[in-house]
Amino acid sequence: MIYSNILKKYWGYDSFRGIQREIIESIGAGRDTLGLMPTGGGKSIAFQVPALAREGLCIVVTPLIALMKDQVANLRSRGIKATAIYSGMRTADVVTALENCIFGDYKFLYVSPERLSSEFFLLKIRKVNVTLITVDEAHCISQWGHDFRPAYRTIGELRRLFPGVPVLALTATATPAVVSDIQQQLGFEQENCFSMSFGRKNLVYVVRRTENKEQELLHILRNIPGSAIIYTLNRKKTKEICNHLVANNITAEYYHAGLAPESKDAKEEAWKSGRARVMVSTNAFGMGIDKPDVRLVIHTDVPSSIEAYFQEAGRAGRDGNTAYAVTLFSRADKPVITRRLSDNYPPKEFIRNVYDNLCYYYTMALGDGLDCAFEFSLGDFCKQYHLPTLQTDSALRILTRMGYIEYVEEMEYSSRVRFIVDKEGLYRFRGLPADYELLVNALLRNYSGLFTEYAFIDERYLSRITKLSRHRLYEILVSLASKGLVAYTPSKKCPVVTFTRHRVLGSELRFLPEVYDERRALFAQRLSSIVNYVATADKCRSSLLLEYFGEKDTAPCGRCDVCVAARRSTVSDESHASGIAAVEALLADGKLHPIEEFDKLSLSRPALSKLIRHLCDEEKIIVESGGVRVKH
């Protein structure tokens, strides 16, 4: 009863949906629990309600900053104390958030998995009365998951700090093998999994075969109204497709991981508000985005796994109304998909060569290098050693999983500022515009030691307290630097390579089966499954997807392109059979009948011609100059 009261009090709902109640009661009984809930299945309520029913704090581990911010804002709007710690926050804000969790009666703390490896975080969090640990996107902890992230393994630190606290793991995509591995990795005392059907009755799956994808995109968007997401695997193509749509009077934005944070925020807001109908993106967009009225998700490139496809397609129709998930497939796609195996898992000898060249690149001697970190340019490295970019990027990721290096594709470095003049010199500098004075005062009030050393600054925070845009902040700081008042280094993102072991020869690298051979075989299996999905023309799309996730013998959806084609074929076959019967009945008297008499059968001329050709081929009738008769 207490759970229903909480649901009604904070969310206004009279009853739970799907398996929410079963999960909540399992957690309420103190049992480690895994919940498999498709996108839009109400995952947040499954952990928020039991957390509110218990004394203490719920830690929510998620890799999605956008989701953290949205859920914290949502909880606060309901009068529930919640906070989040994520990359880019000032140290003072992190300390404040943790102190609030210790003393401020907070109910929810959202953190990234990487935060769990921080000694400072672990030192502080042990003082908190933690009552529940929730792991979102839990498939990331499984080495057999399609989106495995090593940082998720640090969740074990929380289990050791809070051994009696139950863990709730949640995911929308997991095969039976991943389900088992998640529970093992999180140290479940016994298997305990609740699952909803992965079926989405309102979502229509379509594979459209076309050799002109740009034209097909326009055709689909002009025939299906509403908000849309278009996924492509290439950053460059996001902009190209976006420009193509805009040129054809369809409002659109493009999005990928390489964009500046403020640009991402602006594009996302334009799409969410409806100013842009279409978002063209790589897979960097969509997770944690709460927009229930997406009517259409289109994949211009076939994803590398059914898990990835199902998750992305599932962002359509979260409001329960009819929506479409369309994949465009051409004859040229199949060899491209097949090449992804060698692109993602290049030969071992190639990986050894990349490792040796990386050591040469940084002039690393044998036995040296442990914990040495360097900014890294993939383009420069590949150019210098004449290496293919895609395979080299994959080799660096595999070397990371092997434990020889840590390759971070985009390490964010915060902006930093130091005053070059002393305090007296600063005060002697007269005539600064009002917004300059506003920013200088904000810097002096919020950061200490600026006259003696660099301080990392948070432009978002400064923008909020000064009411100046981030672009204006940048302009002012550049101007102050040109005037000789400050030294300013803007924020930047760049790849970083860290050597996590002493350098060895490439020939000495050890390829453990679970790091390379087994994962390569699994990737090949996933590619085969997605190729089978798009190439199949005789089995319901929805049934194929559900079968992949372990749901057998499901009924055809009746709405996908395969089911519609089968229904049309059946109707056509029935019409053909009835037409033949009508022709044979007319000719049953054995006489010669003029062709005009067949007009009485209410058949179109093309259909009639087809039927007569068929009966001639079967040698059942003869066509003569005067008409048609039965062959005796």
C-alpha positions as CSV (number, residue, x, y, z in Angstrom):
1,M,0.0,0.0,0.0
2,I,2.9,2.4,0.8
3,Y,4.2,2.1,-2.8
4,S,0.8,3.0,-4.3
5,N,0.5,6.0,-1.9
6,I,4.0,7.2,-3.0
7,L,3.1,6.8,-6.7
8,K,-0.1,8.7,-6.2
9,K,1.5,11.5,-4.1
10,Y,4.4,12.3,-6.4
11,W,3.3,11.2,-9.8
12,G,-0.5,11.2,-9.6
13,Y,-0.9,7.7,-11.0
14,D,-3.4,5.3,-9.6
15,S,-1.6,2.1,-10.6
16,F,1.8,0.7,-11.7
17,R,2.5,-0.4,-15.3
18,G,3.9,-3.6,-16.5
19,I,6.4,-5.2,-14.1
20,Q,7.0,-2.0,-12.0
21,R,5.3,-3.4,-8.9
22,E,7.1,-6.8,-9.1
23,I,10.5,-5.0,-9.3
24,I,9.6,-2.6,-6.5
25,E,8.4,-5.3,-4.1
26,S,11.5,-7.4,-4.8
27,I,13.7,-4.4,-4.0
28,G,11.5,-3.6,-1.0
29,A,12.3,-7.1,0.3
30,G,16.0,-6.4,0.1
31,R,16.7,-8.7,-2.9
32,D,19.2,-7.9,-5.7
33,T,17.0,-7.4,-8.8
34,L,17.4,-7.1,-12.6
35,G,14.6,-5.5,-14.5
36,L,14.4,-5.8,-18.3
37,M,12.1,-3.0,-19.4
38,P,11.9,-1.7,-23.0
39,T,12.3,2.0,-23.8
40,G,9.3,3.8,-22.4
41,G,8.6,1.0,-19.9
42,G,8.8,3.3,-16.9
43,K,12.3,2.4,-15.5
44,S,12.7,5.5,-13.4
45,I,9.6,4.8,-11.2
46,A,10.9,1.2,-10.6
47,F,13.7,2.6,-8.5
48,Q,12.4,6.0,-7.4
49,V,9.3,4.6,-5.6
50,P,11.2,2.0,-3.5
51,A,13.9,4.6,-2.7
52,L,11.3,7.0,-1.4
53,A,9.8,4.3,0.8
54,R,13.2,3.6,2.6
55,E,15.3,5.8,4.9
56,G,18.5,7.0,3.2
57,L,19.9,7.7,-0.2
58,C,19.6,6.0,-3.6
59,I,22.8,6.1,-5.7
60,V,21.9,6.0,-9.4
61,V,24.8,5.0,-11.7
62,T,24.3,6.1,-15.3
63,P,26.6,7.2,-18.1
64,L,24.1,9.8,-19.4
65,I,24.7,13.3,-18.3
66,A,21.5,14.5,-20.1
67,L,19.5,11.8,-18.2
68,M,21.0,12.9,-14.9
69,K,20.1,16.5,-15.4
70,D,16.6,15.7,-16.6
71,Q,15.8,13.3,-13.8
72,V,17.2,15.6,-11.1
73,A,15.1,18.5,-12.4
74,N,12.1,16.3,-12.6
75,L,12.5,15.0,-9.1
76,R,13.1,18.5,-7.7
77,S,9.9,19.7,-9.5
78,R,8.0,17.1,-7.4
79,G,9.6,18.3,-4.2
80,I,12.1,15.5,-3.9
81,K,15.7,16.3,-3.0
82,A,18.1,15.0,-5.7
83,T,21.5,16.0,-7.1
84,A,24.1,14.8,-9.6
85,I,27.8,14.6,-10.0
86,Y,29.2,14.6,-13.6
87,S,32.2,15.6,-15.6
88,G,32.9,19.4,-15.9
89,M,31.6,20.3,-12.5
90,R,33.8,22.6,-10.3
91,T,35.4,20.8,-7.3
92,A,33.5,23.1,-4.9
93,D,30.2,22.0,-6.5
94,V,31.1,18.3,-6.2
95,V,32.0,18.8,-2.5
96,T,28.7,20.7,-1.9
97,A,26.7,17.9,-3.6
98,L,28.4,15.2,-1.5
99,E,28.0,17.3,1.7
100,N,24.3,17.7,1.0
101,C,24.0,13.9,0.6
102,I,25.7,13.4,4.0
103,F,23.8,16.1,5.9
104,G,20.9,17.3,3.7
105,D,18.4,14.5,3.7
106,Y,18.8,14.0,0.0
107,K,17.1,10.9,-1.6
108,F,18.9,10.6,-4.9
109,L,22.5,11.0,-6.1
110,Y,23.2,10.4,-9.8
111,V,26.8,9.6,-10.7
112,S,28.7,8.4,-13.7
113,P,30.5,5.0,-13.4
114,E,33.9,6.8,-13.8
115,R,33.2,8.8,-10.7
116,L,33.3,5.5,-8.6
117,S,37.0,5.2,-9.1
118,S,37.7,8.6,-7.4
119,E,39.3,8.1,-4.0
120,F,37.8,11.5,-2.9
121,F,34.3,10.3,-3.9
122,L,34.6,6.9,-2.2
123,L,36.0,8.6,1.0
124,K,33.0,10.9,1.1
125,I,30.2,8.5,0.1
126,R,31.1,6.0,2.8
127,K,29.6,8.6,5.3
128,V,26.2,8.5,3.5
129,N,23.3,6.3,4.6
130,V,23.0,4.5,1.3
131,T,19.8,2.5,1.0
132,L,19.7,1.4,-2.6
133,I,22.1,1.2,-5.6
134,T,20.6,1.5,-9.0
135,V,22.6,0.6,-12.2
136,D,21.0,2.1,-15.3
137,E,22.0,0.8,-18.8
138,A,23.2,-2.3,-16.9
139,H,24.1,-4.2,-20.1
140,C,27.3,-2.0,-20.2
141,I,28.7,-4.0,-17.3
142,S,28.6,-7.3,-19.3
143,Q,31.6,-8.1,-21.5
144,W,29.1,-9.7,-23.8
145,G,26.9,-6.6,-24.0
146,H,26.9,-4.6,-27.2
147,D,28.0,-1.4,-25.4
148,F,30.5,-2.8,-22.8
149,R,32.2,-0.1,-20.8
150,P,35.1,-1.1,-18.4
151,A,34.2,1.8,-16.0
152,Y,31.1,-0.1,-15.0
153,R,33.3,-2.7,-13.3
154,T,34.0,-0.1,-10.6
155,I,30.4,-0.5,-9.3
156,G,31.9,-3.4,-7.3
157,E,33.5,-0.7,-5.1
158,L,30.0,0.4,-4.0
159,R,29.1,-3.2,-3.2
160,R,32.1,-3.6,-1.0
161,L,31.4,-0.3,0.8
162,F,27.7,-1.1,1.3
163,P,27.5,-4.9,1.5
164,G,23.9,-5.2,2.8
165,V,22.4,-2.7,0.3
166,P,20.3,-4.2,-2.5
167,V,21.2,-3.5,-6.2
168,L,18.7,-2.8,-8.9
169,A,20.0,-3.2,-12.4
170,L,17.9,-1.9,-15.3
171,T,18.3,-2.2,-19.1
172,A,16.2,-2.1,-22.2
173,T,18.3,-4.5,-24.3
174,A,19.8,-7.8,-23.2
175,T,20.1,-11.3,-24.6
176,P,19.8,-14.3,-22.3
177,A,23.6,-14.5,-22.1
178,V,23.9,-10.8,-21.1
179,V,21.1,-11.2,-18.5
180,S,23.1,-13.9,-16.8
181,D,26.4,-12.0,-17.0
182,I,24.9,-8.8,-15.5
183,Q,23.8,-10.7,-12.4
184,Q,27.2,-12.4,-12.1
185,Q,29.2,-9.2,-12.5
186,L,27.1,-7.4,-9.9
187,G,27.5,-10.2,-7.4
188,F,23.8,-11.2,-7.1
189,E,23.4,-13.7,-4.3
190,Q,20.8,-15.5,-6.5
191,E,19.4,-14.9,-10.0
192,N,16.4,-12.6,-9.8
193,C,15.2,-11.2,-13.1
194,F,11.9,-9.6,-14.0
195,S,11.2,-8.9,-17.7
196,M,8.6,-7.4,-19.8
197,S,8.1,-8.4,-23.4
198,F,10.3,-6.5,-25.7
199,G,7.4,-6.2,-28.1
200,R,6.2,-2.7,-29.0
201,K,2.7,-3.0,-30.6
202,N,2.6,0.6,-31.6
203,L,5.9,0.5,-33.4
204,V,5.9,-0.5,-37.1
205,Y,9.2,-1.9,-38.3
206,V,10.0,-1.4,-42.0
207,V,13.0,-2.3,-44.2
208,R,12.9,-0.2,-47.4
209,R,15.2,-1.4,-50.2
210,T,16.4,1.5,-52.3
211,E,19.3,2.6,-54.4
212,N,18.6,6.3,-53.8
213,K,18.5,6.8,-50.0
214,E,18.4,10.6,-50.1
215,Q,15.3,10.6,-52.3
216,E,13.7,7.9,-50.2
217,L,14.3,10.0,-47.0
218,L,12.3,12.8,-48.6
219,H,9.5,10.5,-49.7
220,I,9.2,9.0,-46.2
221,L,9.3,12.3,-44.3
222,R,6.7,13.9,-46.7
223,N,4.3,10.9,-46.1
224,I,4.8,10.5,-42.3
225,P,4.2,13.7,-40.3
226,G,5.8,14.5,-36.9
227,S,9.1,14.6,-35.2
228,A,11.9,12.3,-36.5
229,I,15.4,11.1,-35.8
230,I,17.6,10.0,-38.7
231,Y,20.6,7.8,-37.7
232,T,23.8,7.5,-39.7
233,L,27.2,6.0,-38.8
234,N,29.3,8.8,-40.2
235,R,29.7,12.3,-38.6
236,K,30.2,13.9,-42.0
237,K,27.0,12.4,-43.3
238,T,25.0,14.0,-40.5
239,K,25.7,17.4,-41.8
240,E,25.3,16.4,-45.5
241,I,21.9,14.8,-44.9
242,C,20.8,17.7,-42.7
243,N,21.7,20.2,-45.5
244,H,19.8,18.0,-48.0
245,L,16.6,18.1,-45.9
246,V,16.9,21.9,-45.3
247,A,17.3,22.4,-49.0
248,N,14.1,20.6,-49.5
249,N,12.1,22.7,-46.9
250,I,12.3,20.2,-44.0
251,T,13.6,21.8,-40.8
252,A,16.5,19.8,-39.4
253,E,19.6,19.9,-37.1
254,Y,22.6,17.6,-37.1
255,Y,24.4,16.1,-34.0
256,H,27.5,14.1,-33.2
257,A,30.0,13.6,-30.4
258,G,32.5,16.0,-31.9
259,L,30.4,19.1,-31.5
260,A,31.0,21.7,-28.7
261,P,28.7,21.3,-25.7
262,E,26.9,24.6,-26.3
263,S,26.3,23.6,-29.9
264,K,24.9,20.2,-28.8
265,D,22.6,21.9,-26.2
266,A,21.3,24.4,-28.8
267,K,20.6,21.7,-31.4
268,E,18.9,19.4,-28.9
269,E,16.7,22.3,-27.7
270,A,15.7,23.2,-31.2
271,W,14.6,19.6,-31.9
272,K,12.9,19.1,-28.5
273,S,10.9,22.4,-28.9
274,G,9.8,21.5,-32.4
275,R,11.7,24.3,-34.2
276,A,13.6,21.6,-36.0
277,R,11.5,18.6,-37.0
278,V,14.3,16.2,-37.7
279,M,17.5,15.4,-35.9
280,V,20.2,13.8,-38.0
281,S,22.7,12.1,-35.8
282,T,25.2,9.4,-35.1
283,N,24.5,7.1,-32.2
284,A,25.7,9.9,-29.8
285,F,22.2,11.2,-29.7
286,G,19.1,9.9,-28.1
287,M,20.0,8.1,-24.8
288,G,18.2,9.9,-21.9
289,I,16.3,12.2,-24.2
290,D,12.7,12.4,-23.0
291,K,10.6,13.2,-26.1
292,P,7.6,10.9,-26.3
293,D,6.1,12.1,-29.5
294,V,8.8,10.9,-32.0
295,R,6.8,9.5,-34.9
296,L,9.7,8.2,-37.0
297,V,13.2,6.8,-36.6
298,I,15.1,6.2,-39.8
299,H,18.4,4.3,-40.2
300,T,20.3,5.3,-43.3
301,D,23.0,2.8,-42.4
302,V,22.4,-0.6,-41.0
303,P,23.6,-0.7,-37.3
304,S,26.3,-3.2,-36.2
305,S,24.0,-5.1,-33.9
306,I,20.3,-5.8,-33.2
307,E,20.8,-4.5,-29.7
308,A,21.9,-1.1,-31.0
309,Y,19.1,-1.0,-33.6
310,F,16.4,-2.0,-31.1
311,Q,17.5,0.7,-28.6
312,E,17.6,3.4,-31.3
313,A,14.4,2.4,-33.0
314,G,12.7,2.3,-29.6
315,R,13.0,6.1,-29.3
316,A,10.0,6.3,-31.5
317,G,6.5,6.2,-30.2
318,R,7.1,6.4,-26.5
319,D,3.7,8.0,-26.1
320,G,2.1,4.8,-27.2
321,N,0.8,6.1,-30.5
322,T,1.7,4.6,-33.8
323,A,5.3,5.3,-34.9
324,Y,7.6,3.9,-37.6
325,A,11.2,2.5,-37.4
326,V,12.5,2.4,-41.0
327,T,15.8,1.0,-42.2
328,L,17.1,1.9,-45.6
329,F,19.0,-1.0,-47.3
330,S,20.7,-1.1,-50.7
331,R,22.6,-3.8,-52.6
332,A,25.9,-2.0,-51.7
333,D,25.3,-2.2,-48.0
334,K,26.0,-5.9,-47.4
335,P,29.7,-5.9,-48.3
336,V,30.1,-2.6,-46.2
337,I,28.5,-4.4,-43.2
338,T,30.7,-7.4,-43.7
339,R,33.9,-5.2,-43.7
340,R,33.0,-3.9,-40.2
341,L,34.4,-7.1,-38.8
342,S,37.9,-6.4,-40.0
343,D,37.5,-2.7,-39.2
344,N,36.5,-3.4,-35.6
345,Y,38.8,-6.4,-35.1
346,P,41.8,-6.0,-37.3
347,P,44.4,-8.9,-37.4
348,K,46.5,-9.4,-34.4
349,E,49.7,-8.6,-36.3
350,F,48.2,-5.2,-37.3
351,I,47.5,-4.5,-33.6
352,R,51.1,-5.4,-32.6
353,N,52.3,-3.0,-35.3
354,V,50.1,-0.2,-34.0
355,Y,51.4,-0.7,-30.5
356,D,55.0,-0.6,-31.7
357,N,54.4,2.5,-33.8
358,L,52.7,4.2,-30.8
359,C,55.8,3.7,-28.7
360,Y,57.9,5.1,-31.5
361,Y,55.5,8.0,-31.8
362,Y,56.3,9.0,-28.2
363,T,59.9,7.8,-28.3
364,M,59.1,5.3,-25.6
365,A,62.0,3.1,-24.6
366,L,61.5,-0.6,-23.6
367,G,60.6,-0.8,-19.9
368,D,59.5,2.9,-19.7
369,G,56.1,4.5,-20.0
370,L,54.1,3.4,-17.0
371,D,51.4,6.0,-16.2
372,C,52.8,8.4,-18.9
373,A,49.9,10.3,-20.6
374,F,50.0,12.2,-23.9
375,E,47.6,14.2,-26.0
376,F,47.0,12.2,-29.2
377,S,46.1,13.0,-32.8
378,L,44.7,9.9,-34.6
379,G,45.0,11.7,-37.9
380,D,48.6,12.7,-37.5
381,F,49.6,9.3,-36.1
382,C,47.9,7.4,-39.1
383,K,49.5,9.8,-41.6
384,Q,53.0,9.4,-40.1
385,Y,52.9,5.6,-40.1
386,H,50.6,5.2,-43.2
387,L,47.9,3.4,-41.3
388,P,44.1,3.1,-42.0
389,T,42.1,5.3,-39.6
390,L,39.2,3.0,-38.7
391,Q,41.3,-0.1,-38.1
392,T,43.9,1.9,-36.1
393,D,41.2,3.4,-33.9
394,S,39.8,-0.1,-33.3
395,A,43.4,-1.4,-32.5
396,L,43.8,1.3,-29.8
397,R,40.5,0.3,-28.2
398,I,41.5,-3.4,-28.2
399,L,44.9,-2.4,-26.7
400,T,42.9,-0.6,-24.0
401,R,40.9,-3.7,-23.2
402,M,44.1,-5.7,-23.1
403,G,45.4,-3.3,-20.5
404,Y,48.5,-2.0,-22.2
405,I,47.2,1.5,-22.8
406,E,44.2,3.7,-22.0
407,Y,42.8,5.4,-25.1
408,V,40.2,8.1,-24.3
409,E,38.8,9.4,-27.6
410,E,37.7,12.8,-26.1
411,M,39.2,14.0,-22.8
412,E,37.8,17.3,-21.9
413,Y,40.1,19.9,-20.5
414,S,38.4,22.8,-18.7
415,S,39.2,26.4,-19.4
416,R,41.7,28.1,-17.1
417,V,42.5,31.7,-16.2
418,R,45.3,33.5,-14.3
419,F,45.6,37.3,-13.8
420,I,48.9,38.5,-15.2
421,V,48.8,41.9,-13.4
422,D,48.7,42.1,-9.6
423,K,45.7,43.4,-7.6
424,E,47.0,47.0,-7.7
425,G,47.6,46.8,-11.5
426,L,44.1,45.4,-12.0
427,Y,42.5,48.2,-10.0
428,R,44.5,50.8,-11.9
429,F,43.1,49.5,-15.2
430,R,40.2,51.9,-15.8
431,G,37.4,52.1,-18.4
432,L,36.4,48.5,-18.7
433,P,32.9,48.0,-20.1
434,A,30.2,47.0,-17.6
435,D,30.1,43.3,-18.8
436,Y,33.9,43.1,-18.4
437,E,33.7,44.4,-14.9
438,L,30.9,41.9,-14.2
439,L,33.0,39.0,-15.3
440,V,36.2,40.1,-13.5
441,N,34.2,40.5,-10.3
442,A,32.6,37.1,-10.7
443,L,36.1,35.5,-11.2
444,L,37.5,37.2,-8.1
445,R,34.5,36.2,-6.0
446,N,34.4,32.5,-7.0
447,Y,38.0,31.5,-7.6
448,S,41.0,31.9,-5.3
449,G,44.7,32.3,-6.1
450,L,44.1,33.8,-9.5
451,F,47.0,36.2,-9.1
452,T,49.5,33.4,-8.4
453,E,48.4,30.4,-10.4
454,Y,46.0,29.2,-13.0
455,A,42.4,28.3,-11.9
456,F,40.1,26.0,-13.8
457,I,36.9,27.8,-14.5
458,D,33.4,26.6,-15.3
459,E,31.9,28.7,-18.1
460,R,28.4,27.4,-17.6
461,Y,28.4,28.4,-14.0
462,L,29.9,31.8,-14.8
463,S,27.3,32.3,-17.5
464,R,24.5,31.5,-15.0
465,I,25.6,33.9,-12.3
466,T,26.5,36.8,-14.7
467,K,23.7,36.3,-17.2
468,L,26.2,36.5,-20.0
469,S,26.1,34.0,-22.8
470,R,29.0,31.6,-23.0
471,H,30.0,33.1,-26.4
472,R,30.2,36.5,-24.8
473,L,32.2,35.2,-21.9
474,Y,34.7,33.8,-24.4
475,E,34.9,37.1,-26.2
476,I,35.5,39.0,-23.0
477,L,38.3,36.6,-21.8
478,V,40.0,36.8,-25.2
479,S,39.8,40.6,-25.1
480,L,41.2,40.7,-21.5
481,A,44.1,38.4,-22.6
482,S,44.9,40.7,-25.6
483,K,45.0,43.7,-23.2
484,G,47.6,41.9,-21.0
485,L,45.3,41.5,-18.0
486,V,44.9,37.7,-18.0
487,A,46.3,34.6,-19.4
488,Y,43.4,32.5,-20.7
489,T,43.4,28.9,-22.1
490,P,40.0,28.0,-23.5
491,S,38.5,24.6,-22.9
492,K,39.2,21.9,-25.4
493,K,38.5,18.3,-26.1
494,C,41.2,16.0,-27.4
495,P,42.1,12.3,-27.4
496,V,44.6,11.1,-24.7
497,V,46.7,8.0,-24.6
498,T,48.0,6.8,-21.3
499,F,50.5,3.9,-21.0
500,T,49.2,1.6,-18.2
501,R,52.1,-0.8,-18.4
502,H,55.9,-0.5,-19.0
503,R,56.6,-0.7,-22.7
504,V,57.1,-4.2,-24.2
505,L,57.8,-5.3,-27.8
506,G,54.7,-5.7,-29.9
507,S,55.6,-9.4,-30.5
508,E,55.2,-9.9,-26.7
509,L,51.6,-8.6,-26.5
510,R,49.2,-11.3,-25.0
511,F,45.8,-11.6,-26.6
512,L,43.5,-13.3,-24.1
513,P,40.6,-15.1,-25.8
514,E,38.0,-13.2,-23.9
515,V,39.5,-9.9,-25.0
516,Y,40.0,-10.6,-28.7
517,D,39.0,-14.0,-30.1
518,E,35.7,-14.5,-28.2
519,R,34.6,-10.9,-28.7
520,R,35.5,-11.0,-32.4
521,A,33.3,-14.1,-32.8
522,L,30.5,-12.4,-30.9
523,F,30.8,-9.3,-33.1
524,A,30.6,-11.5,-36.2
525,Q,27.5,-13.2,-34.8
526,R,25.9,-9.8,-34.2
527,L,26.7,-8.6,-37.7
528,S,25.2,-11.8,-39.1
529,S,22.0,-11.3,-37.0
530,I,21.5,-7.7,-38.2
531,V,22.1,-8.7,-41.9
532,N,19.6,-11.5,-41.5
533,Y,17.1,-9.0,-40.1
534,V,17.3,-6.6,-43.0
535,A,17.6,-9.3,-45.7
536,T,14.7,-11.4,-44.5
537,A,11.5,-11.1,-46.6
538,D,9.5,-14.0,-45.2
539,K,9.3,-13.5,-41.4
540,C,7.7,-10.8,-39.4
541,R,10.2,-8.1,-38.4
542,S,8.9,-7.8,-34.8
543,S,9.0,-11.6,-34.4
544,L,12.7,-11.7,-35.6
545,L,13.7,-9.0,-33.0
546,L,11.8,-10.7,-30.2
547,E,13.3,-14.1,-31.0
548,Y,16.8,-12.5,-30.8
549,F,16.0,-11.5,-27.2
550,G,14.8,-14.9,-26.2
551,E,11.0,-14.6,-26.9
552,K,10.0,-17.6,-28.9
553,D,6.8,-18.3,-31.0
554,T,5.5,-14.8,-31.0
555,A,2.6,-13.9,-33.2
556,P,3.3,-11.8,-36.4
557,C,2.7,-8.1,-35.8
558,G,0.6,-7.7,-38.9
559,R,2.0,-4.2,-39.5
560,C,5.6,-4.5,-40.6
561,D,6.6,-4.5,-44.3
562,V,6.9,-8.3,-44.4
563,C,3.4,-8.9,-42.8
564,V,1.8,-6.3,-45.2
565,A,3.5,-7.9,-48.2
566,A,2.3,-11.3,-47.1
567,R,-1.3,-10.0,-46.7
568,R,-1.2,-8.4,-50.1
569,S,0.1,-11.6,-51.7
570,T,-2.7,-13.6,-50.1
571,V,-5.3,-11.1,-51.4
572,S,-3.7,-11.3,-54.8
573,D,-3.6,-15.1,-54.8
574,E,-7.3,-15.2,-53.7
575,S,-8.2,-12.7,-56.5
576,H,-6.2,-14.8,-59.0
577,A,-8.0,-18.0,-58.0
578,S,-11.5,-16.4,-58.2
579,G,-10.7,-14.9,-61.6
580,I,-9.6,-18.3,-63.0
581,A,-12.8,-19.9,-61.7
582,A,-14.9,-17.2,-63.4
583,V,-13.1,-17.7,-66.7
584,E,-13.4,-21.5,-66.5
585,A,-17.2,-21.2,-65.7
586,L,-17.7,-19.0,-68.8
587,L,-16.0,-21.5,-71.0
588,A,-17.6,-24.6,-69.4
589,D,-20.0,-25.0,-72.4
590,G,-17.0,-25.8,-74.7
591,K,-18.0,-23.2,-77.2
592,L,-15.8,-20.4,-78.7
593,H,-16.5,-17.1,-76.8
594,P,-15.6,-13.7,-78.2
595,I,-13.2,-11.7,-76.0
596,E,-15.9,-9.0,-75.4
597,E,-17.9,-11.6,-73.4
598,F,-15.2,-11.5,-70.7
599,D,-16.0,-7.9,-69.9
600,K,-19.0,-9.3,-67.9
601,L,-16.5,-10.8,-65.4
602,S,-15.7,-7.4,-63.8
603,L,-11.9,-8.0,-64.3
604,S,-9.6,-5.3,-65.5
605,R,-8.0,-5.8,-68.9
606,P,-4.5,-6.3,-67.4
607,A,-5.8,-8.9,-64.9
608,L,-7.8,-10.6,-67.6
609,S,-4.8,-10.8,-69.9
610,K,-2.7,-12.3,-67.1
611,L,-5.3,-14.9,-66.4
612,I,-5.7,-15.9,-70.0
613,R,-1.9,-16.2,-70.4
614,H,-1.8,-18.4,-67.3
615,L,-4.5,-20.7,-68.5
616,C,-2.8,-20.9,-71.9
617,D,0.5,-21.8,-70.3
618,E,-1.4,-24.5,-68.3
619,E,-2.8,-25.7,-71.7
620,K,-6.4,-25.4,-70.3
621,I,-7.6,-23.0,-73.0
622,I,-6.9,-22.0,-76.6
623,V,-6.9,-18.5,-77.9
624,E,-8.1,-18.3,-81.6
625,S,-8.8,-15.4,-83.9
626,G,-12.5,-15.5,-83.1
627,G,-12.2,-15.8,-79.3
628,V,-11.3,-18.2,-76.6
629,R,-12.4,-21.8,-75.9
630,V,-11.5,-24.7,-73.6
631,K,-8.8,-27.1,-74.9
632,H,-10.3,-30.6,-75.3
